[in-house]
Amino acid sequence: MDQVDEMLDLDAAIAQLTERQREVALLVAQGYTQEEIGERLGITHQVVSEHWQTAVGKLREFLI
């Protein structure tokens, strides 16, 4: 698999996430803590954790 195929697979995997899951994943990737993300998005850090865990599960399922 070449780099272009890998990017297409990643784009397709990300498309499977909800908007909120994508927001959380992007903020995690940028180095924000769950508490900071919660404050930024107006949700609790527990809800951030749920979105993050679901997003990671979906990405793993799609990419592996």
C-alpha positions in Angstrom: 0.0 0.0 0.0 1.5 3.3 -1.0 1.2 6.6 0.9 -1.8 7.9 -1.2 -3.8 4.7 -0.5 -3.0 5.1 3.2 -4.2 8.7 3.2 -7.4 7.6 1.4 -8.0 4.9 4.0 -7.5 7.4 6.8 -9.9 9.9 5.2 -12.5 7.2 4.8 -12.0 6.1 8.4 -12.3 9.7 9.7 -15.5 10.1 7.7 -17.0 7.3 9.8 -16.8 9.5 12.9 -19.4 11.9 14.1 -18.6 15.6 14.0 -18.1 15.6 17.8 -15.8 12.6 17.6 -13.8 14.3 14.9 -13.6 17.5 17.0 -12.4 15.6 20.1 -9.9 13.5 18.1 -8.4 16.7 16.5 -8.1 18.4 19.9 -6.5 15.3 21.4 -4.0 15.2 18.5 -3.2 18.8 19.2 -2.3 18.0 22.7 -5.2 19.2 24.7 -6.2 17.4 27.9 -9.7 15.9 28.3 -10.5 18.6 30.8 -9.4 21.4 28.4 -11.4 19.8 25.5 -14.4 19.6 27.8 -14.1 23.3 28.7 -13.6 24.3 25.1 -16.6 22.2 23.8 -18.9 22.8 26.8 -19.1 19.2 27.8 -17.7 17.2 30.8 -14.3 15.4 30.6 -16.3 12.1 31.0 -18.2 12.8 27.8 -14.9 13.8 26.1 -13.5 10.4 27.2 -16.6 8.6 25.8 -16.2 10.4 22.4 -12.5 9.7 22.3 -12.9 6.0 23.1 -15.6 5.6 20.5 -13.6 7.4 17.9 -10.5 5.3 18.5 -12.6 2.1 18.4 -14.1 3.1 15.1 -10.8 4.0 13.6 -9.2 0.8 14.7 -12.1 -1.2 13.3 -11.9 0.6 10.0 -8.1 0.6 9.5 -7.2 -2.9 10.8 
